[in-house]
């Protein structure tokens, strides 16, 4: 069995969060072409596939918008080819102050800082009254966000000891770096309609069926992620009305962004209309 690195695609915003090394293959397999990319932190399993930005820009003929929390930018630039992608015209960077929302179409995106020396971030998504959280790594060091969430995708915790296929001694560092399954489900019960654990660690040595058994012990609101999994919000469905609102919001954004470049504006609007008709 083989799992890809953790990442999330948000269709409503055309947004990819994180670029593990398998990103290009995953996007190709699922016929996705994100227009925006953001990163949670600079570890290789979340950022080493950054070159996918070049492929996306070349396939569409336009730069990808990169959203990076400001404290993370120097670390990403030092470790990866971020500056090359910008200088070559493949990536337009937008630095995001932690805790301040940015709008992508009709989606509000907010970066939440973990309490760590190294810059690590989670993201909150808000759209049409629905809220989602993506916190795929170092989840123990993220202060619990306020409010209710329709869905939350968070780092895999330590499974219940009666399910683990090996002993985990009290002095093991995992106890300092990870929540237990019981901790996370206690914190999030009643706070989210759907809790999904990602960043599945192969070293745990558990099969998908065994992980499903662990999840079922907490109830049907808890799941473990798999490649291609869809995490849908009850309030964020794909009705015609929702798609029309998204289309109009994106149209307004394009008109504002390219007000001084009518030729580019017309090209962007044609692409937007083609995507809208394809979705219908």
Residue pairs with C-beta under 8 A, 6 or more apart in sequence:
1 207
1 208
3 200
3 202
3 226
3 227
4 20
4 22
4 25
4 26
4 227
5 18
5 20
5 21
5 22
5 23
5 45
5 46
5 49
6 18
6 20
6 45
6 46
6 136
6 137
6 198
6 199
6 225
7 16
7 17
7 18
7 19
7 20
7 23
7 26
7 46
7 136
8 16
8 17
8 18
8 134
8 136
8 153
8 231
9 15
9 16
9 17
9 27
9 30
9 32
9 34
10 16
10 17
10 107
10 125
12 105
12 106
12 107
12 127
12 236
12 246
13 36
13 104
13 105
13 107
13 109
13 125
14 33
14 34
14 35
14 36
14 104
14 105
15 34
15 35
15 36
15 37
15 38
15 67
15 104
15 107
15 109
16 23
16 27
16 32
16 34
16 36
16 37
16 38
17 37
17 38
17 39
17 40
17 123
17 134
18 38
18 39
18 40
18 46
18 47
18 136
19 37
19 39
19 46
19 47
19 48
19 49
19 50
19 52
19 53
20 45
20 46
20 47
20 48
20 49
21 44
21 45
21 48
21 49
22 49
23 49
23 52
24 49
24 51
24 52
24 55
26 32
26 227
26 228
27 33
27 34
27 52
27 56
29 228
30 228
33 56
33 59
33 60
34 56
34 64
35 60
35 64
35 65
36 64
36 65
36 66
36 67
36 104
37 52
37 53
37 56
37 64
37 65
37 66
37 67
37 91
38 66
38 67
38 68
38 109
38 111
38 123
39 46
39 47
39 68
39 72
39 76
40 46
40 120
40 121
40 122
40 123
40 134
40 135
40 136
40 137
41 47
41 72
41 75
41 118
41 119
41 120
41 121
41 137
41 138
42 72
42 75
42 76
42 79
42 80
42 118
42 119
43 137
46 136
46 137
47 76
47 79
47 80
48 80
50 76
50 80
50 81
50 82
50 85
51 81
51 85
53 64
53 66
53 85
53 90
53 91
54 85
54 88
54 90
56 64
56 90
57 63
57 64
57 89
57 90
57 91
58 90
60 271
62 268
63 89
63 90
63 91
63 92
64 90
64 91
64 92
65 91
65 92
65 94
66 82
66 85
66 86
66 91
66 92
66 93
66 94
67 94
67 96
67 102
67 104
67 109
68 76
68 93
68 94
68 95
68 96
69 95
69 96
69 97
69 98
69 111
69 113
69 119
69 121
70 95
70 96
70 97
70 98
71 98
71 113
71 119
72 119
72 121
73 82
73 93
73 95
75 118
75 119
76 82
77 83
82 91
82 93
85 91
86 92
86 93
94 102
96 102
96 109
96 111
98 111
98 112
98 113
98 121
99 110
99 111
99 112
99 113
100 110
100 111
101 108
101 109
101 110
101 126
102 108
102 109
102 110
103 109
105 246
105 249
105 250
105 253
106 127
106 128
106 245
106 246
106 249
107 125
107 126
107 127
108 125
108 126
108 127
109 123
109 124
109 125
110 123
110 124
110 126
111 121
111 122
111 123
112 121
112 122
112 123
112 124
112 135
112 142
112 143
112 145
113 119
113 120
113 121
114 120
114 121
114 122
114 138
114 141
114 142
115 141
115 142
115 143
116 138
116 141
120 137
120 138
120 141
122 133
122 134
122 135
122 136
122 139
122 142
122 145
123 133
123 134
123 135
124 131
124 132
124 133
124 145
125 131
125 132
125 133
125 134
126 132
127 236
128 235
128 236
128 242
128 245
129 235
130 150
130 233
130 234
130 235
130 236
131 147
131 148
131 149
131 150
131 233
132 149
132 150
132 151
132 152
132 153
132 231
132 233
132 236
133 145
133 149
133 151
133 152
133 153
133 154
133 192
134 153
135 142
135 152
135 153
135 154
135 155
136 153
136 154
136 155
136 198
136 199
137 155
137 199
138 155
138 177
139 154
139 155
139 157
139 178
139 179
139 184
140 155
140 177
140 178
140 179
144 187
144 191
148 191
148 192
149 191
149 192
149 193
150 192
150 193
150 194
150 233
150 234
150 235
150 236
151 192
151 193
151 194
151 195
151 196
151 231
151 232
151 233
152 188
152 191
152 192
152 194
152 195
152 196
153 196
153 197
153 198
153 225
153 231
154 184
154 188
154 195
154 196
154 197
154 198
155 178
155 197
155 198
155 199
156 178
156 197
156 198
156 199
156 200
156 201
156 204
156 224
157 178
157 179
157 180
157 181
157 183
157 184
157 197
158 164
158 168
158 174
158 175
158 178
158 179
158 180
158 181
159 181
159 204
159 206
159 211
159 214
160 180
160 181
160 182
160 214
160 217
161 168
163 206
163 210
163 213
163 214
163 217
164 204
164 206
165 204
165 205
165 206
165 210
166 205
168 174
168 175
179 187
181 214
181 218
184 195
184 197
185 195
185 218
185 222
188 195
189 218
189 221
192 221
193 221
193 234
194 221
194 223
194 231
195 221
195 222
195 223
196 222
196 223
196 224
196 225
196 229
196 231
197 215
197 222
197 223
197 224
197 225
198 225
200 211
200 224
200 225
206 214
208 224
208 226
211 224
212 223
212 224
214 224
215 222
215 223
215 224
216 222
223 229
236 242
238 279
240 280
243 276
243 279
243 280
247 272
247 276
250 272
251 269
251 272
254 265
254 268
254 269
254 272
255 265
255 269
257 268
258 264
258 265
258 268
259 265
